[in-house]
Amino acid sequence: MRFTFILFIIPLLFSCQRTPFDTSQSASVEKSKTKTKTNTNIDSLAHKTIVAKLDLAIRETSGLSIINNTYWTINDSGNEPKLYQFELSSGNVLKTVTITAVENHDWEELTEDKTHMYIGDFGNNRGGRDNLMIYKVDVAQLLTNQKATAKIIEFNYPDQKQFYSAYNHNFDCEAMVSSGDSLYLFSKNWLDRKCKLYSLSKKAEKQTANLINEFDTGGTITAAALDEDEKRLYLLGYNGIGFYSSFLWEIKDWEGSDFFTGSKTKYMLTMNRQTEGIVIDKDGSLLISAEQNKGGSPSLFSVTLQ
């Protein structure tokens, strides 16, 4: 994600333009919360560098996905509507697939099921977007063609009653997972640094997202990965602008479709980069991508939880 504002005005934005999200909706979320165990002893989780410098064609890597043992990523706002297959060992781009008849307003996340890739065009840094979308692409097209078509899921948030023009809101999103016939979105709250959980149907139609719950993640969430076999959810995030403090939440043993009812453990990551993508690799390790900025080149890391 690109930051085009000057760092010294950030405190002014948060102190002078604070506007909470709709209180009635917040109250309904509070009622749905279940008391769960959260590990307050925060451990550090060491990383391994897989590729120190990814192909510059994916310098703004902002989502990761694995399909049939092939590795994919996207660039975020202002870039072309393309998916990139890359080589894990070198970070070189092997294949590019253009998604036709759509734009990259702000692509931020990838997730997949057995038949489709889902591209989250829902980045909303300044809170003013009224065209939030998820592109549903047939996996067979990605694996065999250089161009692919997409069906479109258009949606809005049920608790958003106004639109914004600065980083003073709770309606950005950069994280999504697929489970069953639903997609689950995790908000990136600029205002209070919490995270809201929403669900959507995978049907390509206009929808109002379902607000399920809210969790105080203590930082902005930028990507998610789900291991349904082991019943583990991973939320990636960071704090800070310019100098980043990266972290990871592991959530397990939740009830139903409300991930936030599970037990939660937070880990601080050691790469301290603008971490934007996460996916579970074949060996169970977590691959994490960081986009190019003053902190370094676009990179790929791995971490392993015991």
MARSE-43736 format. One line per field, with one value per residue (C-alpha): residue number from 1; chain; x, y, z. Coordinates in nm, 2 decimals. Layout:
N
n = c(NUM	...)
chain = c(A	...)
X = c(X	...)
Y = c(Y	...)
Z = c(Z	...)
//
This chain:
306
n = c(1	2	3	4	5	6	7	8	9	10	11	12	13	14	15	16	17	18	19	20	21	22	23	24	25	26	27	28	29	30	31	32	33	34	35	36	37	38	39	40	41	42	43	44	45	46	47	48	49	50	51	52	53	54	55	56	57	58	59	60	61	62	63	64	65	66	67	68	69	70	71	72	73	74	75	76	77	78	79	80	81	82	83	84	85	86	87	88	89	90	91	92	93	94	95	96	97	98	99	100	101	102	103	104	105	106	107	108	109	110	111	112	113	114	115	116	117	118	119	120	121	122	123	124	125	126	127	128	129	130	131	132	133	134	135	136	137	138	139	140	141	142	143	144	145	146	147	148	149	150	151	152	153	154	155	156	157	158	159	160	161	162	163	164	165	166	167	168	169	170	171	172	173	174	175	176	177	178	179	180	181	182	183	184	185	186	187	188	189	190	191	192	193	194	195	196	197	198	199	200	201	202	203	204	205	206	207	208	209	210	211	212	213	214	215	216	217	218	219	220	221	222	223	224	225	226	227	228	229	230	231	232	233	234	235	236	237	238	239	240	241	242	243	244	245	246	247	248	249	250	251	252	253	254	255	256	257	258	259	260	261	262	263	264	265	266	267	268	269	270	271	272	273	274	275	276	277	278	279	280	281	282	283	284	285	286	287	288	289	290	291	292	293	294	295	296	297	298	299	300	301	302	303	304	305	306)
chain = c(A	A	A	A	A	A	A	A	A	A	A	A	A	A	A	A	A	A	A	A	A	A	A	A	A	A	A	A	A	A	A	A	A	A	A	A	A	A	A	A	A	A	A	A	A	A	A	A	A	A	A	A	A	A	A	A	A	A	A	A	A	A	A	A	A	A	A	A	A	A	A	A	A	A	A	A	A	A	A	A	A	A	A	A	A	A	A	A	A	A	A	A	A	A	A	A	A	A	A	A	A	A	A	A	A	A	A	A	A	A	A	A	A	A	A	A	A	A	A	A	A	A	A	A	A	A	A	A	A	A	A	A	A	A	A	A	A	A	A	A	A	A	A	A	A	A	A	A	A	A	A	A	A	A	A	A	A	A	A	A	A	A	A	A	A	A	A	A	A	A	A	A	A	A	A	A	A	A	A	A	A	A	A	A	A	A	A	A	A	A	A	A	A	A	A	A	A	A	A	A	A	A	A	A	A	A	A	A	A	A	A	A	A	A	A	A	A	A	A	A	A	A	A	A	A	A	A	A	A	A	A	A	A	A	A	A	A	A	A	A	A	A	A	A	A	A	A	A	A	A	A	A	A	A	A	A	A	A	A	A	A	A	A	A	A	A	A	A	A	A	A	A	A	A	A	A	A	A	A	A	A	A	A	A	A	A	A	A	A	A	A	A	A	A	A	A	A	A	A	A	A	A	A	A	A	A)
X = c(0.00	0.13	0.17	0.16	0.12	0.38	0.47	0.45	0.08	-0.03	-0.08	-0.28	-0.51	-0.59	-0.63	-0.84	-1.04	-1.14	-1.49	-1.60	-1.80	-2.17	-2.23	-2.55	-2.36	-2.07	-2.32	-2.45	-2.09	-2.02	-2.33	-2.20	-1.86	-1.76	-1.49	-1.19	-0.83	-0.57	-0.21	-0.07	0.29	0.41	0.69	0.92	0.91	1.23	1.21	1.41	1.47	1.36	1.42	1.59	1.49	1.18	1.14	1.07	0.76	0.60	0.76	0.43	0.34	0.02	-0.12	0.00	-0.17	-0.07	-0.26	-0.15	0.20	0.24	0.30	0.10	0.09	-0.05	0.05	-0.18	-0.33	-0.23	-0.09	-0.22	-0.49	-0.25	-0.18	0.19	0.31	0.66	0.94	0.98	1.36	1.45	1.15	1.15	0.81	0.73	0.40	0.16	-0.22	-0.42	-0.77	-0.97	-1.24	-1.16	-0.94	-0.69	-0.84	-0.66	-0.60	-0.49	-0.55	-0.57	-0.75	-0.86	-1.07	-1.06	-1.21	-1.16	-0.91	-1.06	-0.89	-0.98	-1.02	-1.12	-0.82	-0.98	-0.71	-0.90	-1.24	-1.41	-1.47	-1.82	-1.70	-1.57	-1.53	-1.39	-1.30	-1.38	-1.15	-1.16	-0.84	-0.83	-0.80	-0.51	-0.31	-0.36	-0.40	-0.24	-0.57	-0.87	-1.22	-1.37	-1.71	-1.76	-1.88	-1.98	-2.04	-2.08	-2.03	-2.35	-2.20	-2.06	-2.29	-2.06	-1.75	-1.42	-1.12	-0.84	-0.69	-0.95	-1.19	-1.23	-1.34	-1.02	-0.96	-0.66	-0.72	-0.96	-0.99	-1.21	-1.41	-1.69	-1.94	-1.82	-1.55	-1.44	-1.29	-1.08	-1.08	-0.78	-0.89	-0.69	-0.88	-0.88	-0.63	-0.89	-1.02	-1.38	-1.48	-1.73	-1.86	-1.98	-2.13	-1.92	-2.21	-2.12	-2.38	-2.43	-2.42	-2.42	-2.15	-2.24	-2.07	-1.98	-1.75	-1.46	-1.12	-0.86	-0.56	-0.34	-0.24	-0.35	-0.42	-0.29	-0.33	-0.48	-0.43	-0.65	-0.56	-0.89	-0.74	-0.56	-0.82	-0.57	-0.62	-0.33	-0.36	-0.06	-0.02	0.21	0.23	0.41	0.46	0.81	0.95	0.74	0.68	0.54	0.33	0.13	-0.19	-0.25	-0.62	-0.74	-1.04	-1.31	-1.68	-1.88	-1.78	-1.68	-1.30	-1.27	-1.42	-1.10	-0.80	-0.54	-0.17	0.03	0.39	0.62	0.80	1.17	1.17	1.01	0.89	0.57	0.44	0.14	0.09	0.08	0.01	0.06	0.32	0.32	0.54	0.32	0.55	0.41	0.54	0.52	0.58	0.69	0.66	0.94	0.98	1.25	1.29	1.41	1.35	1.03	1.11	0.98	1.03	0.91	0.83	0.75	0.53	0.59)
Y = c(0.00	0.34	0.62	0.96	1.17	1.33	1.15	1.44	1.50	1.15	1.25	1.55	1.33	1.09	1.37	1.61	1.39	1.11	0.98	0.65	0.40	0.36	0.30	0.10	-0.15	-0.16	-0.24	-0.54	-0.67	-0.63	-0.85	-1.12	-1.15	-1.46	-1.46	-1.64	-1.70	-1.45	-1.51	-1.19	-1.31	-1.19	-1.40	-1.31	-1.53	-1.55	-1.54	-1.69	-1.49	-1.70	-1.43	-1.10	-0.93	-1.04	-0.96	-0.59	-0.67	-0.76	-0.48	-0.40	-0.76	-0.74	-1.09	-1.45	-1.77	-2.13	-2.32	-2.67	-2.61	-2.28	-1.95	-1.64	-1.27	-0.93	-0.57	-0.32	0.02	0.19	-0.12	-0.33	-0.59	-0.88	-1.20	-1.31	-1.66	-1.66	-1.91	-1.97	-2.02	-1.71	-1.48	-1.44	-1.40	-1.71	-1.61	-1.31	-1.34	-1.03	-1.01	-0.86	-0.59	-0.49	-0.24	-0.26	0.01	-0.13	-0.51	-0.62	-0.99	-1.33	-1.64	-1.96	-2.27	-2.58	-2.40	-2.03	-1.76	-1.46	-1.12	-0.86	-0.52	-0.36	-0.15	0.17	0.37	0.70	0.54	0.70	0.40	0.30	0.04	-0.24	-0.57	-0.92	-1.08	-1.45	-1.61	-1.97	-2.15	-2.34	-2.01	-1.90	-2.22	-2.24	-1.89	-1.55	-1.37	-1.46	-1.33	-1.26	-1.27	-0.98	-0.98	-0.62	-0.54	-0.28	-0.27	-0.27	-0.04	0.22	0.52	0.78	0.81	0.96	1.14	1.06	0.79	0.84	0.55	0.17	0.07	-0.04	-0.40	-0.60	-0.96	-1.23	-1.61	-1.87	-2.13	-2.34	-2.13	-1.81	-1.55	-1.39	-1.04	-0.88	-0.50	-0.28	-0.02	0.30	0.47	0.23	-0.04	-0.32	-0.57	-0.65	-0.98	-0.99	-1.26	-1.27	-1.53	-1.65	-1.57	-1.31	-1.05	-0.73	-0.80	-0.63	-0.80	-0.97	-0.82	-1.11	-0.98	-0.75	-0.81	-0.57	-0.68	-0.39	-0.30	-0.29	-0.62	-0.66	-1.03	-1.36	-1.73	-2.02	-2.38	-2.56	-2.91	-2.79	-2.53	-2.24	-1.88	-1.65	-1.27	-1.07	-0.70	-0.42	-0.09	0.22	0.41	0.43	0.21	-0.10	-0.34	-0.66	-0.91	-1.23	-1.35	-1.73	-1.81	-2.16	-2.37	-2.12	-2.18	-2.20	-1.93	-1.67	-1.70	-1.44	-1.68	-1.89	-1.87	-1.62	-1.59	-1.29	-1.31	-1.02	-1.08	-1.00	-0.87	-0.54	-0.47	-0.36	-0.71	-0.75	-1.11	-1.45	-1.81	-2.15	-2.35	-2.72	-2.79	-2.59	-2.29	-1.95	-1.75	-1.37	-1.11	-0.75	-0.48	-0.25	0.07	0.26	-0.04	-0.26	-0.44	-0.66	-0.97	-1.31	-1.46	-1.77	-1.83	-2.16	-2.21	-2.51)
Z = c(0.00	-0.09	0.17	0.01	0.32	0.54	0.86	1.09	1.02	1.12	1.49	1.38	1.17	1.45	1.71	1.51	1.27	1.50	1.40	1.55	1.35	1.40	1.77	1.73	1.51	1.76	2.03	1.84	1.79	2.16	2.24	2.01	2.17	2.36	2.64	2.50	2.61	2.48	2.55	2.69	2.70	2.36	2.21	1.93	1.62	1.41	1.03	0.75	0.44	0.13	-0.13	-0.03	-0.36	-0.55	-0.92	-0.94	-1.15	-0.81	-0.61	-0.45	-0.36	-0.16	-0.14	-0.17	-0.29	-0.38	-0.65	-0.75	-0.61	-0.80	-0.62	-0.70	-0.60	-0.70	-0.68	-0.51	-0.61	-0.93	-1.09	-1.38	-1.32	-1.33	-1.14	-1.12	-1.08	-0.94	-0.86	-0.49	-0.50	-0.70	-0.67	-1.05	-1.23	-1.44	-1.58	-1.59	-1.63	-1.71	-1.57	-1.85	-1.83	-1.47	-1.29	-1.01	-0.79	-0.49	-0.50	-0.15	-0.10	-0.26	-0.14	-0.32	-0.32	-0.54	-0.84	-0.81	-0.71	-0.53	-0.57	-0.31	-0.47	-0.14	-0.03	0.11	0.28	0.29	0.35	0.05	-0.18	-0.28	-0.53	-0.32	-0.52	-0.51	-0.85	-0.88	-1.14	-1.26	-1.16	-1.49	-1.68	-1.46	-1.51	-1.89	-2.03	-2.02	-2.00	-1.78	-1.71	-1.37	-1.21	-0.97	-0.61	-0.52	-0.16	0.11	0.49	0.70	0.96	0.73	0.75	0.60	0.37	0.45	0.29	0.54	0.75	1.03	0.98	1.03	0.68	0.51	0.44	0.32	0.46	0.34	0.36	0.19	0.38	0.25	0.05	0.22	0.21	0.54	0.55	0.82	0.84	0.87	1.12	1.09	1.37	1.66	1.54	1.60	1.35	1.24	1.09	0.81	0.58	0.22	0.00	-0.29	-0.53	-0.79	-0.70	-0.50	-0.13	0.21	0.42	0.75	1.05	1.28	1.55	1.65	1.81	1.95	1.74	1.86	1.51	1.15	0.98	0.63	0.54	0.65	0.60	0.71	0.78	0.79	0.85	1.16	1.25	1.26	1.14	1.10	1.09	0.97	1.06	1.16	1.35	1.25	0.92	0.77	1.05	1.08	1.37	1.23	1.42	1.37	1.55	1.57	1.64	1.70	1.83	1.74	1.74	1.42	1.17	1.43	1.43	1.70	1.96	1.94	2.17	2.05	2.06	1.94	1.80	1.72	1.39	1.34	0.98	1.08	0.72	0.55	0.55	0.31	0.21	0.39	0.28	0.44	0.24	0.18	0.48	0.72	0.74	0.67	0.37	0.43	0.16	0.21	-0.05	-0.16	0.04	0.22	0.45	0.16	-0.16	-0.21	-0.02	0.08	0.43	0.61	0.98	1.15	1.46	1.68)
//
